[in-house]
Amino acid sequence: MPLNLHFVKEGTILTPESHSSEKFMHLIKVGMARQYVQNLSEEVKKGLTQKAKEGYVTGKPPYGYKKLDKKNSVIDEKTAPYVVRAFELYSKGDVSLRQLSSRLYDEGFIYKDTTPKAYKTQIEHILKNPFYYGVVQYKGECYEGKHQALITKELFDLTQLAFRKDNKPKHMIARNFLFAGMIKCSKCGCNLSGEIKKGKYIYYSCTGGKGECEQQHIYIKEETIEKQLLQALSRITITDEHKEWISSVLAESFKDEQRYTKERINSLNTQKQKLRERIDKIYLDKLDGKISEDFWLDRHNKWTQDLFAIQNAITAHEKTNINFIEMGAKFLKICNEVEDLYKVADNSEKRELLNYVLQNLCMDGESLSYEYKKPFDIFAKGLNRNKKLLELSEDRTFCIDIFEAMTQTSCDLLRNIEDFMQNIA
């Protein structure tokens, strides 16, 4: 049965018997319609590409942000803390995506009202999105975003490392044993692992991973180890006099730090401007046909990443000026209260605190040896009232050690310190 096409708007009917001129006109109209659709698609793509180049998200903003208007995205105060905390936890490399989802929920972070605990794929999508450190990505190209970043590029990079197998700890923390993977055997150098005996008692022994070891069958109670660690923490003390003196030295050193920071920021801003000029020039070279599309894309993305790295360095220097004195005060305060802080912490916080203060933990029989990290080694030995003030005033390395210890203090540890201070106030 022949098929007849009725075009109501045009008022025409096409049949197999229609004149060739009618069929030809129809083909012209179809071609024009196809051209219109293709042109419209190209214009939409051009508009989206231009929007991305200007630093704006091309669709719905990621979780943690919301639309302010048609172009601008702003931080969503309700959901942003979830994103930041997810990056902080996963970047440590010792939790899976499923464990991360449960940990966030246990800490009181709700993903959505309809989905309190996020699925693995949802969290993975968040953790791999460069938008959170200030990048707009569109069709494989990266552009500097106009939105405010939620995290630093450094934290994002650490998080990406956590997805790689080589960033996972060699000895997983089975059953969340407090000291698993932290203490080595003095005889063979293998880690001590924990196990539960009689359903409730925790013992540690050498894993014997390098072969038979004489300490492989020596079992040490967790309480025995923890008692020695508490003794180590109790030795860290500082007098009010020394605390006041160190605070004044830090304040004086802060002036030098400010001068250096100002010079560094100026240098970084110069590098930033040069990179922007390079990006603009290479784009013009691409338009003029002087370079290939692939070469332009490769250089563009690399220099854009360099641009973000420089901006993050500038932000870090600016924050250092703001937080330096406050962090110094907190650091000195915990030197006298680190033992009490340990006692009120949970297992993950205890591990972090111990790693912050001690290093090279080693077990020989039931005797634990260790070393204090700088500058806790000086505080643990005790500062002689007369002699040490003069020595330390001439020892700039001592102040540098304190600077480094403060900057290595993680967000979790600072948060725990603040909560602890409020509890004992």
Legacy VTK file of the C-alpha trace (Angstrom):
# vtk DataFile Version 3.0
C-alpha trace
ASCII
DATASET POLYDATA
POINTS 425 float
0.000 0.000 0.000
1.586 3.348 -1.042
2.318 5.856 1.737
1.065 9.421 1.420
2.690 12.225 3.445
0.392 15.091 4.475
2.064 18.396 5.433
-0.711 20.423 7.052
1.291 23.592 7.622
2.525 23.726 4.017
-0.814 22.468 2.654
0.855 19.826 0.470
0.635 16.067 0.022
3.508 13.898 -1.203
2.717 10.630 -2.900
4.769 8.237 -5.046
3.133 9.893 -8.052
4.024 13.473 -6.985
5.930 15.558 -9.501
9.709 15.553 -9.200
9.716 19.322 -8.573
7.491 18.819 -5.514
9.836 16.125 -4.181
12.833 18.362 -4.843
11.269 21.283 -2.930
10.543 18.922 -0.050
14.188 17.813 0.084
15.308 21.443 0.128
12.993 22.181 3.064
14.244 19.100 4.926
17.851 20.178 4.327
17.114 23.680 5.568
15.435 22.287 8.701
18.422 19.997 9.343
20.801 22.908 8.858
18.775 24.999 11.321
18.927 22.239 13.960
22.657 21.717 13.447
23.328 25.438 13.590
21.252 25.735 16.759
23.231 22.875 18.320
26.526 24.526 17.392
25.433 27.835 18.873
24.372 26.133 22.097
27.757 24.369 22.309
29.556 27.633 21.616
27.555 29.306 24.359
28.347 26.539 26.855
32.047 26.574 25.922
32.192 30.341 26.327
30.410 30.079 29.666
32.991 27.532 30.860
35.869 29.705 29.616
34.485 32.567 31.665
34.633 30.330 34.733
30.987 29.412 35.192
29.457 25.953 35.568
27.523 24.923 32.443
24.748 23.021 34.195
23.573 22.310 37.697
26.340 23.074 40.213
27.846 20.109 42.094
26.689 19.003 45.515
27.873 21.581 48.054
27.002 24.544 45.826
23.806 26.257 44.718
22.876 28.692 41.989
22.865 32.380 42.901
21.633 33.381 39.438
21.884 32.038 35.866
25.689 32.197 35.935
27.065 32.342 39.451
27.365 29.399 41.839
27.843 29.970 45.570
28.648 27.679 48.480
25.627 25.942 49.968
26.145 26.298 53.724
23.877 23.300 54.343
25.715 20.740 52.191
29.257 22.158 51.879
30.477 20.831 55.290
29.672 17.304 54.076
31.959 17.749 51.064
34.847 19.228 53.048
34.679 16.510 55.700
34.556 13.790 53.020
37.783 15.082 51.462
39.488 15.387 54.878
38.672 11.809 55.867
39.315 10.056 52.563
42.591 11.871 51.879
44.190 9.951 54.776
44.008 6.791 52.648
42.819 4.420 55.380
39.067 4.191 54.699
37.026 2.752 51.855
34.192 4.659 50.182
31.647 2.515 52.030
33.371 3.151 55.358
33.553 6.861 54.535
29.799 7.000 53.948
29.147 5.334 57.312
31.701 7.524 59.099
30.109 10.710 57.765
26.673 9.497 58.838
27.953 8.548 62.308
29.460 12.033 62.681
26.059 13.565 61.971
26.543 14.538 58.328
23.389 13.910 56.281
23.813 13.648 52.497
20.175 14.320 51.600
16.905 14.077 53.495
15.801 11.283 51.159
19.247 9.619 51.180
20.884 10.151 54.612
23.856 7.920 53.731
25.390 8.581 50.318
26.055 5.722 47.921
29.636 4.855 46.969
29.205 6.233 43.460
27.850 9.526 44.792
30.815 10.006 47.132
33.297 8.984 44.438
31.772 11.556 42.072
32.280 14.253 44.729
35.860 13.240 45.558
36.964 13.223 41.910
35.398 16.542 40.930
37.995 19.355 40.500
35.218 21.938 40.785
35.710 21.896 44.561
39.200 23.420 44.352
38.158 26.083 41.850
38.263 24.416 38.403
35.504 24.330 35.803
35.961 21.308 33.546
34.171 21.122 30.205
34.808 18.644 27.379
38.245 17.710 28.696
39.394 21.309 29.150
40.026 23.041 32.487
39.219 26.671 33.192
39.715 28.886 36.223
36.364 29.068 37.981
34.700 32.217 39.262
33.228 30.345 42.232
34.772 30.144 45.701
36.766 26.926 46.252
35.755 24.599 49.071
39.130 22.828 49.381
42.744 23.333 48.348
44.408 21.724 45.346
46.768 19.977 47.772
43.874 18.275 49.591
42.331 17.282 46.250
45.609 15.715 45.099
45.952 13.768 48.354
42.426 12.481 47.864
43.226 11.274 44.346
46.256 9.435 45.756
43.918 7.687 48.184
42.146 6.092 45.209
45.412 4.486 44.148
46.461 1.159 45.556
49.953 2.361 46.493
48.496 4.922 48.896
46.709 2.311 50.980
48.508 1.269 54.147
50.435 -2.003 53.837
48.919 -3.233 57.084
45.205 -2.542 57.274
43.803 -1.613 60.678
41.810 -4.785 61.252
39.011 -4.458 63.804
40.275 -0.931 64.445
42.982 -2.159 66.843
44.437 0.937 68.465
48.139 0.284 67.762
47.905 -1.880 64.620
50.571 -0.878 62.097
52.137 1.680 64.465
54.721 -0.387 66.378
57.558 -2.479 64.945
59.328 -5.528 66.327
62.858 -4.702 67.567
64.196 -8.060 66.321
62.953 -8.333 62.720
61.379 -4.933 61.960
57.911 -6.316 61.163
54.793 -4.594 62.432
52.970 -5.764 65.541
49.401 -6.895 64.890
46.517 -7.138 67.303
44.201 -10.024 68.064
41.401 -10.699 70.505
41.711 -13.493 73.033
38.889 -14.934 75.150
36.515 -12.664 73.269
37.530 -9.415 74.973
41.278 -9.111 75.703
43.477 -7.466 73.059
47.053 -8.673 72.635
49.791 -7.646 70.186
52.547 -9.777 68.722
55.073 -9.694 65.870
53.549 -10.732 62.531
56.701 -12.648 61.546
56.289 -11.379 58.020
59.998 -11.857 57.257
60.167 -15.389 58.619
60.309 -16.950 62.063
60.985 -14.363 64.801
61.811 -14.950 68.462
59.170 -12.375 69.442
56.468 -13.868 67.228
54.973 -15.794 70.127
55.327 -13.076 72.750
51.913 -11.529 73.366
51.701 -8.076 74.958
48.496 -6.684 76.435
47.191 -3.487 74.867
47.021 -1.954 78.351
50.757 -2.611 78.837
51.602 -0.701 75.673
49.179 2.130 76.382
50.562 2.599 79.898
54.052 3.203 78.494
52.711 5.608 75.879
50.878 7.597 78.542
54.151 7.867 80.449
55.768 9.225 77.285
53.044 11.847 76.883
53.208 12.812 80.558
56.883 13.810 80.148
55.930 16.597 77.728
55.696 19.691 79.873
56.490 23.367 79.680
56.510 26.017 82.420
54.500 29.227 82.215
57.757 31.168 82.076
59.020 29.254 79.075
55.602 29.377 77.462
55.600 33.168 77.739
59.147 33.385 76.383
58.434 31.082 73.431
55.275 33.072 72.623
57.329 36.275 72.460
59.926 34.569 70.232
57.175 33.305 67.934
55.686 36.791 67.756
59.082 38.233 66.816
59.639 35.506 64.266
56.171 36.211 62.891
57.387 39.639 61.786
60.104 37.973 59.704
57.538 35.513 58.418
55.263 38.386 57.376
58.042 40.031 55.386
58.870 36.751 53.680
55.189 36.048 53.003
54.697 39.443 51.398
57.693 38.923 49.115
56.535 35.407 48.256
52.994 36.528 47.436
54.327 39.271 45.141
56.529 36.718 43.364
53.620 34.290 42.984
51.361 37.019 41.610
54.014 37.807 38.978
54.153 34.124 37.984
50.362 34.045 37.886
50.196 37.017 35.504
52.811 35.460 33.181
50.858 32.215 33.021
47.652 34.034 32.150
49.446 35.865 29.344
50.791 32.526 28.054
47.311 30.983 28.086
45.873 33.945 26.151
48.732 33.914 23.615
48.585 30.196 22.917
44.837 30.469 22.332
45.445 33.147 19.696
48.119 30.906 18.127
45.535 28.136 17.881
43.024 30.456 16.190
45.711 31.567 13.731
46.537 27.947 12.899
50.120 28.208 14.208
49.657 25.216 16.537
47.478 22.115 16.493
44.320 21.626 18.543
45.914 18.773 20.528
49.017 20.804 21.389
46.886 23.753 22.481
44.686 21.527 24.661
47.705 19.912 26.327
49.424 23.240 27.097
46.188 24.935 28.089
45.284 22.270 30.650
48.820 22.090 32.067
49.161 25.843 32.485
45.681 26.100 33.933
46.626 23.498 36.552
49.816 25.462 37.268
47.680 28.568 37.651
45.533 26.893 40.313
48.627 25.620 42.119
49.996 29.162 42.281
46.658 30.536 43.490
46.491 27.877 46.197
50.018 28.791 47.284
48.972 32.447 47.524
45.911 31.491 49.573
48.031 29.315 51.865
50.459 32.186 52.518
47.580 34.559 53.232
46.027 32.087 55.691
49.388 31.606 57.394
49.417 35.295 58.299
45.949 35.012 59.765
46.309 31.754 61.717
49.931 31.852 62.861
49.547 33.424 66.325
46.359 31.508 67.102
47.928 28.179 66.112
51.019 28.972 68.179
48.900 29.585 71.266
47.042 26.292 70.795
50.259 24.391 70.193
51.874 25.641 73.393
48.718 24.989 75.389
48.530 21.308 74.447
52.134 20.747 75.489
50.959 20.643 79.111
47.640 18.901 78.420
48.504 16.330 75.756
48.084 13.420 78.204
44.564 14.530 79.174
43.723 15.110 75.514
44.745 11.531 74.747
42.550 10.115 77.529
39.347 11.694 76.202
40.034 10.870 72.526
38.620 7.944 70.545
40.933 5.384 68.899
41.420 7.222 65.594
42.147 10.483 67.441
44.587 8.707 69.767
46.471 7.299 66.772
46.679 10.733 65.203
47.904 12.334 68.417
50.577 9.683 68.909
51.765 10.039 65.304
51.921 13.792 65.840
54.160 13.538 68.919
56.110 10.260 68.640
58.030 8.324 66.003
60.001 5.058 65.619
57.878 3.066 68.071
59.567 -0.294 68.682
58.753 -3.263 70.965
61.428 -5.397 72.648
59.673 -8.018 74.741
57.202 -5.952 76.752
59.374 -2.841 76.708
58.412 -0.036 74.317
61.014 2.347 72.905
60.229 5.530 70.985
61.525 8.925 69.930
59.876 12.321 70.300
59.333 14.354 67.182
60.662 17.894 67.141
60.117 20.094 69.089
58.485 17.718 71.577
61.901 16.149 72.210
62.992 19.378 73.907
59.783 19.684 75.938
59.987 16.037 77.022
63.548 16.449 78.316
62.498 19.515 80.288
63.721 23.071 79.843
66.252 24.092 82.473
65.152 27.493 83.786
68.434 29.388 83.439
70.423 27.547 80.819
67.811 26.779 78.203
66.431 30.293 77.756
69.807 31.581 76.648
70.461 28.564 74.410
67.041 28.675 72.767
67.218 32.426 72.177
70.226 31.739 69.955
68.720 28.637 68.338
66.551 29.647 65.393
66.161 25.949 64.502
64.041 25.522 67.621
61.529 28.105 66.376
61.511 26.521 62.924
60.687 23.156 64.563
57.721 24.765 66.287
56.573 26.338 63.001
56.704 22.954 61.276
54.880 21.190 64.119
52.092 23.771 63.991
51.686 23.576 60.214
51.550 19.762 60.381
48.673 19.894 62.845
45.708 18.424 60.982
42.188 19.822 60.879
40.931 16.857 62.956
43.530 17.378 65.674
42.871 21.112 65.924
39.144 20.445 66.102
39.676 17.925 68.899
41.958 20.327 70.757
39.328 23.064 70.608
36.627 20.675 71.915
38.961 19.500 74.659
39.764 23.048 75.758
36.063 23.827 76.023
35.454 20.695 78.130
38.178 21.497 80.667
37.473 25.240 80.772
LINES 1 426
425 0 1 2 3 4 5 6 7 8 9 10 11 12 13 14 15 16 17 18 19 20 21 22 23 24 25 26 27 28 29 30 31 32 33 34 35 36 37 38 39 40 41 42 43 44 45 46 47 48 49 50 51 52 53 54 55 56 57 58 59 60 61 62 63 64 65 66 67 68 69 70 71 72 73 74 75 76 77 78 79 80 81 82 83 84 85 86 87 88 89 90 91 92 93 94 95 96 97 98 99 100 101 102 103 104 105 106 107 108 109 110 111 112 113 114 115 116 117 118 119 120 121 122 123 124 125 126 127 128 129 130 131 132 133 134 135 136 137 138 139 140 141 142 143 144 145 146 147 148 149 150 151 152 153 154 155 156 157 158 159 160 161 162 163 164 165 166 167 168 169 170 171 172 173 174 175 176 177 178 179 180 181 182 183 184 185 186 187 188 189 190 191 192 193 194 195 196 197 198 199 200 201 202 203 204 205 206 207 208 209 210 211 212 213 214 215 216 217 218 219 220 221 222 223 224 225 226 227 228 229 230 231 232 233 234 235 236 237 238 239 240 241 242 243 244 245 246 247 248 249 250 251 252 253 254 255 256 257 258 259 260 261 262 263 264 265 266 267 268 269 270 271 272 273 274 275 276 277 278 279 280 281 282 283 284 285 286 287 288 289 290 291 292 293 294 295 296 297 298 299 300 301 302 303 304 305 306 307 308 309 310 311 312 313 314 315 316 317 318 319 320 321 322 323 324 325 326 327 328 329 330 331 332 333 334 335 336 337 338 339 340 341 342 343 344 345 346 347 348 349 350 351 352 353 354 355 356 357 358 359 360 361 362 363 364 365 366 367 368 369 370 371 372 373 374 375 376 377 378 379 380 381 382 383 384 385 386 387 388 389 390 391 392 393 394 395 396 397 398 399 400 401 402 403 404 405 406 407 408 409 410 411 412 413 414 415 416 417 418 419 420 421 422 423 424
